[in-house]
Amino acid sequence: MTAMTQWPAVRLLAEAVAPRSGAIEAAGRLPADVVADLRASGIPALWLPAELGGAEAAAVDVVDMVGTLAAADGSAGWCAAVAVGTNAVAAYLPAGGAREIFASPAVLSGGSFNPAGRATVDGDGTLRLRGRWGFGSGVSHSDWMAGACLLVDADGELLLSPEGRPEARLAFFPAADVTVHDTWHTSGLRATASHDYEVVDLEVPAPHTMTFAFSPWAAGAMWRMPPMPLFFAPLAAVAIGIARGAVDDLIALARTKTPYRSARRLAERDVAQAMVAQADAATRSARAFLVETLDGLAAAAAAGKEVSVQERAVARLAVVNAAQAGRTAVDLCFEAAGTTALFEDHPLQRRHRDIHAIGQHVVLAFPGLETVGRVLFGLEPDTPLL
């Protein structure tokens, strides 16, 4: 399925989800019919290798499709983004394992790169894994979950690489094998079901595990890009989509609302006009920066060029900037809407909570700018998340 053929299904899904957003949030998870439509939309296959039936879609399509769904419902957009980013890991798993896990391009996966697990290794490479991971977005509907772990010996001591670093693996295991702990009670993104998940003494075959060297087996040029932007950019697209939805909400409200003790509609007030213009500019510029950066990385990969640390840092900047700009845009719309936005039945209230929840994510939060600033100043980065 190409990006061109996916667009109608994504738009239909967004149109169906938007009027149900309040009920979806109240349920705390995506309904089964929405999950089925998400699978059918082609979104999970956007960044799957072509060898697995994936679209290997252009950045603009990924950003705009995920953003379209996020504008309809922040939690649905977030779950879609997690699936896109986690499914992209298929290109770096052993090829045989990837074909087993992603036997269908409609597979949904989620997981965590946080090495909260511990595993011993059998002689055939099988991991015996235990661990509990937080923020398991989509664990209620995913087919597979991933969890990072550190390797230990029989006594529980960490195994070290020749360079003296702990040996780490990323393991994929069926979602049916995890114990879900009901921990996700939050102000925003309530329907992402981002609960803790746990496995105890689980056998994971070697082909379902990978190191963090990210050596791709898939032939597409996009897999020669730095991998982190592939995992993080869909999350940034959610912020852009929520912001776009907030701008649209404010425009619709301003056409009919006459604020208390005012003779003019909200749309006729100078301050509201300036605020919606600022919000629109923040949203558009964040999208343009993100797409431009991803397109640049893709062009470099297609030409076989090495991507510098500075270029990787700018990619991280585009991701963090999208979250920060999205929050600025939503805050402007929320404030301009006045007391109307305080009520639970108005979408701006939900968007306001969702965008602030997104801004707390470790990849999208403000401290990520410190890493970028270090690189811009010519210092070594303080994280491998580039």
C-alpha positions in Angstrom: 0.0 0.0 0.0 1.5 3.3 -1.1 1.1 6.6 0.8 -1.2 7.8 -2.0 -3.6 4.9 -1.4 -3.4 5.3 2.4 -4.5 8.9 2.6 -8.3 8.3 2.1 -8.3 5.6 4.8 -6.5 7.9 7.2 -8.9 10.8 6.6 -11.9 8.5 7.1 -10.4 7.2 10.3 -9.8 10.7 11.6 -13.4 11.8 10.7 -14.8 8.8 12.5 -12.6 9.3 15.6 -13.1 13.1 16.1 -16.7 13.0 17.4 -15.9 10.1 19.7 -12.8 11.7 21.3 -14.4 12.4 24.6 -15.7 8.8 24.9 -12.4 7.4 23.9 -10.6 9.3 26.6 -13.1 8.2 29.2 -12.6 4.6 28.3 -8.8 5.0 28.8 -7.9 3.0 25.7 -8.7 2.9 22.0 -11.9 0.9 21.2 -11.6 -2.3 19.3 -13.2 -0.9 16.1 -10.8 2.1 16.1 -7.8 -0.3 16.5 -9.2 -2.3 13.6 -9.5 0.8 11.5 -6.0 1.9 12.5 -4.6 -1.4 11.2 -6.6 -1.1 8.0 -5.5 2.5 7.4 -2.0 1.5 6.5 -0.4 3.7 9.2 1.4 0.8 10.9 3.2 0.1 7.6 4.4 3.6 6.9 7.9 3.0 8.0 8.1 -0.8 7.6 10.7 -2.1 5.2 9.3 -2.7 1.7 10.4 -6.4 2.0 7.7 -6.7 4.7 5.0 -5.0 2.7 5.8 -1.6 4.1 5.4 1.8 2.4 8.8 3.3 3.3 6.9 6.5 3.0 8.3 10.0 2.6 8.6 12.1 5.8 5.9 14.6 4.7 3.4 11.7 4.5 4.3 10.3 7.9 4.1 13.7 9.6 0.9 14.7 7.9 -0.9 11.3 8.3 0.0 11.0 12.0 -0.8 14.7 12.5 -4.2 14.3 10.8 -5.2 11.5 13.2 -3.8 13.5 16.2 -5.9 16.5 15.2 -8.9 14.3 15.5 -7.8 12.7 18.8 -4.5 13.1 20.6 -4.4 9.6 22.1 -5.2 7.9 18.8 -2.5 10.0 17.1 0.0 9.0 19.8 -0.8 5.3 19.5 -0.4 5.6 15.7 2.9 7.4 16.1 4.2 4.7 18.6 3.3 2.0 16.1 5.0 3.8 13.2 8.2 4.4 15.2 8.4 1.0 16.8 7.6 -0.9 13.6 10.6 0.9 12.0 12.8 -1.2 14.3 12.0 -4.1 12.0 14.7 -3.0 9.6 17.3 -3.6 12.3 16.2 -6.9 13.8 17.6 -10.1 12.3 15.8 -10.5 9.0 14.3 -13.8 10.0 13.0 -12.5 13.2 11.6 -9.4 11.6 9.6 -11.6 9.1 8.2 -13.6 12.0 7.2 -10.6 14.1 6.0 -8.4 11.2 4.3 -11.1 9.2 1.6 -8.6 8.3 2.0 -4.9 7.6 -1.0 -4.3 9.9 1.0 -5.5 13.0 0.9 -3.0 15.9 3.9 -2.9 18.2 5.1 -0.7 21.1 7.7 -0.7 23.7 10.5 1.0 25.6 14.2 1.6 24.9 14.8 2.1 28.6 17.0 -0.8 29.7 14.7 -1.7 32.7 15.0 -5.5 32.0 17.7 -8.0 32.8 18.5 -11.1 30.8 20.8 -14.1 30.8 21.8 -15.7 27.5 21.6 -19.4 26.7 24.0 -21.1 24.4 21.8 -20.7 21.4 21.4 -17.0 22.0 17.9 -17.3 23.6 17.4 -14.6 26.2 15.8 -15.4 29.6 14.2 -12.1 30.3 12.7 -10.4 33.3 11.8 -6.7 33.6 9.1 -4.1 34.2 8.9 -1.1 31.8 6.9 2.1 32.1 5.0 4.1 29.6 3.9 1.1 27.5 1.8 3.1 25.1 -0.7 0.9 23.2 -0.1 -2.1 25.4 -3.8 -2.7 25.4 -4.0 -3.3 21.7 -0.5 -4.1 20.4 0.5 -7.5 19.0 4.1 -7.2 20.1 5.9 -5.3 22.8 9.6 -4.4 22.9 11.7 -4.0 26.0 15.4 -3.0 26.4 17.5 -5.0 28.8 21.0 -5.4 30.1 22.7 -8.8 29.9 23.8 -10.4 33.2 25.5 -13.6 34.2 24.1 -16.4 36.3 25.0 -14.4 39.4 23.2 -11.3 38.2 26.4 -9.4 37.5 26.3 -7.1 34.4 28.1 -8.4 31.3 30.4 -5.7 29.8 31.6 -5.1 26.3 35.3 -5.0 25.4 35.0 -1.2 25.8 33.7 -1.7 29.3 30.1 -0.7 28.7 27.1 -2.9 29.8 25.8 -5.2 27.1 22.3 -4.2 26.1 19.7 -5.8 23.9 16.2 -4.9 22.6 13.8 -7.8 22.8 10.4 -8.2 21.1 7.9 -10.5 22.7 4.1 -11.2 22.2 1.9 -8.7 24.0 -0.1 -11.7 25.3 3.0 -12.7 27.3 3.1 -9.5 29.4 1.5 -8.6 32.7 -0.1 -5.2 32.5 -0.1 -3.0 35.6 -2.8 -0.4 35.7 -0.6 2.7 36.3 -1.7 5.2 33.6 -3.9 7.7 35.5 -2.8 11.0 34.0 -4.0 14.5 33.0 -3.4 14.0 29.3 -3.2 11.3 26.6 -5.4 9.2 28.8 -6.6 6.8 26.1 -3.1 5.7 25.2 -3.1 3.0 27.8 0.5 3.7 28.6 0.6 1.3 31.5 3.6 -0.5 33.0 4.2 -3.9 31.5 6.2 -6.8 32.9 7.6 -10.2 32.0 9.2 -12.8 34.4 11.6 -15.4 33.1 10.4 -15.2 29.6 12.3 -17.0 26.8 12.9 -14.7 23.8 14.5 -16.4 20.8 17.7 -14.7 19.5 16.1 -13.6 16.1 13.6 -11.5 18.1 16.4 -9.5 19.7 18.9 -7.0 18.5 21.9 -4.9 19.7 21.8 -1.1 19.6 24.2 -1.0 16.7 21.2 -0.6 14.4 22.7 -2.4 11.5 19.9 -2.7 8.9 19.2 -5.7 6.7 16.6 -4.0 4.6 17.7 -2.6 1.3 15.9 0.7 1.2 17.9 3.9 1.3 15.9 5.2 4.2 17.5 2.6 6.5 20.9 4.3 6.0 19.4 7.4 7.8 20.3 7.8 11.5 17.6 5.7 13.2 16.6 7.9 16.1 14.7 10.5 13.9 12.7 7.6 12.5 11.6 6.6 16.0 11.0 10.1 17.3 9.6 12.1 14.4 6.2 10.5 14.5 5.8 11.5 18.1 6.7 15.1 17.2 4.0 14.9 14.5 1.4 14.3 17.2 2.2 17.6 18.8 1.9 19.4 15.4 -1.5 17.7 14.8 -2.9 18.6 18.2 -1.8 22.2 17.6 -3.5 22.2 14.2 -6.6 20.9 15.8 -6.5 23.7 18.4 -6.1 26.4 15.8 -9.2 25.0 14.0 -11.1 24.8 17.2 -10.4 28.5 18.0 -11.4 29.6 14.5 -14.7 27.7 14.7 -15.4 29.2 18.2 -14.4 32.7 17.3 -17.0 32.9 14.5 -19.9 32.4 16.9 -18.7 33.4 20.4 -19.3 36.9 21.8 -17.3 37.2 25.0 -18.9 38.5 28.2 -19.2 42.3 28.3 -18.2 42.6 24.7 -20.2 43.9 21.7 -18.0 42.1 19.2 -17.6 38.5 18.3 -14.3 36.9 19.4 -13.1 36.8 15.7 -13.4 40.6 15.6 -11.2 41.3 18.6 -7.6 42.4 17.9 -6.0 40.3 20.6 -7.7 37.1 19.4 -6.7 37.8 15.8 -3.0 38.2 16.9 -3.1 35.1 19.1 -4.6 32.8 16.4 -2.0 34.2 13.9 0.8 33.4 16.3 -0.5 29.9 16.9 -0.9 29.2 13.2 2.6 30.4 12.5 4.1 28.2 15.3 2.3 25.2 13.9 3.2 25.7 10.3 6.9 26.5 11.0 7.3 23.5 13.3 5.9 21.2 10.6 8.1 22.8 7.9 11.3 22.5 10.1 10.6 18.8 10.9 9.8 17.8 7.3 12.8 19.8 5.9 15.1 18.1 8.3 13.9 14.6 7.7 14.0 15.2 3.9 17.6 16.3 4.3 18.6 13.2 6.1 16.8 11.0 3.5 18.6 12.8 0.7 21.9 12.3 2.4 21.2 8.6 2.9 20.1 8.2 -0.7 23.4 9.8 -1.8 25.4 7.6 0.5 26.7 10.6 2.5 27.7 10.4 6.1 25.5 12.3 8.5 27.4 14.5 10.9 26.8 14.8 14.6 25.7 18.4 14.0 23.0 17.2 11.5 21.8 14.6 13.9 21.6 17.3 16.6 19.5 19.5 14.3 17.2 16.5 13.7 16.7 16.2 17.5 16.1 20.0 17.6 13.3 19.7 15.0 11.6 17.0 17.1 11.9 19.0 20.4 10.9 22.2 18.7 7.7 20.6 17.3 6.6 19.7 20.9 7.5 23.2 22.2 5.9 25.0 19.3 2.8 22.8 19.6 2.5 23.7 23.2 2.9 27.4 22.5 0.2 27.2 19.8 -2.3 25.3 22.0 -1.7 27.6 25.0 -2.4 30.6 22.8 -5.7 29.1 21.5 -6.7 28.0 25.0 -6.2 31.4 26.4 -7.9 33.2 23.5 -11.0 31.0 23.9 -11.6 32.2 27.4 -13.7 30.3 29.9 -15.2 28.2 27.1 -12.0 26.2 27.0 -12.2 25.2 30.7 -15.2 22.9 30.2 -14.6 19.2 29.7 -17.0 19.0 26.7 -14.9 21.4 24.7 -12.0 19.9 22.6 -9.6 22.7 23.6 -9.6 21.5 27.1 -8.6 18.0 26.1 -6.0 19.3 23.6 -4.5 21.5 26.3 -4.0 18.5 28.6 -2.7 16.3 25.8 -0.1 18.7 24.5 1.3 19.3 28.0 1.5 15.5 28.5 3.5 15.2 25.3 5.8 17.9 26.4 6.9 15.8 29.4 8.1 12.9 27.3 11.8 12.4 27.6 12.4 12.7 23.8 10.2 15.8 23.4 10.9 17.7 26.7 12.7 21.0 26.9 15.9 19.5 28.4 16.5 18.0 24.9 17.5 21.4 23.8 20.6 21.2 26.1 21.9 18.3 24.1 21.5 20.2 20.9 23.1 23.3 22.4 26.1 21.3 23.4 26.7 20.1 19.9 26.1 23.6 18.4 28.8 24.9 20.8 31.2 22.2 19.6 31.0 20.0 22.7 30.4 16.3 22.8 26.7 15.2 23.1 25.6 14.0 26.5 23.2 11.3 25.2 23.2 8.6 22.5 19.7 9.7 21.5 20.8 11.4 18.3 
